[in-house]
């Protein structure tokens, strides 16, 4: 299964910290709204209740839309996994539910195109090892 998403908010920017604790940042709230809209535009998705392999892809783009020299790919995973869980696409994002996952950056062949992001989810078959 393939699901398009906006480029996720970095894990470092999910929460604003204050003397009263942390709260969801305005940027993360905005990303969640955009992600909900983008997922809804793609139709309905089944709920994955079995262990899956999760891959997050980012396709290049201009430095203003995704700067590969400044963004850490691992910091994109949390927002994406939490959103898919929240939307009822993944039963959860625990180690038992997602024992295998990775990310892939694809260098843009056309720098005028905006960066794109998508995830692919695949069932792990019985006996498959990581």
PyMOL commands that set and color helices and strands:
alter all, ss='L'
color gray80, all
select helices_A, chain A and resi 11-13+26-41+73-86
alter helices_A, ss='H'
color red, helices_A
select strands_A, chain A and resi 2-5+15-18+21-24+52-59+100-106+116-123
alter strands_A, ss='S'
color yellow, strands_A
deselect
rebuild
show_as cartoon
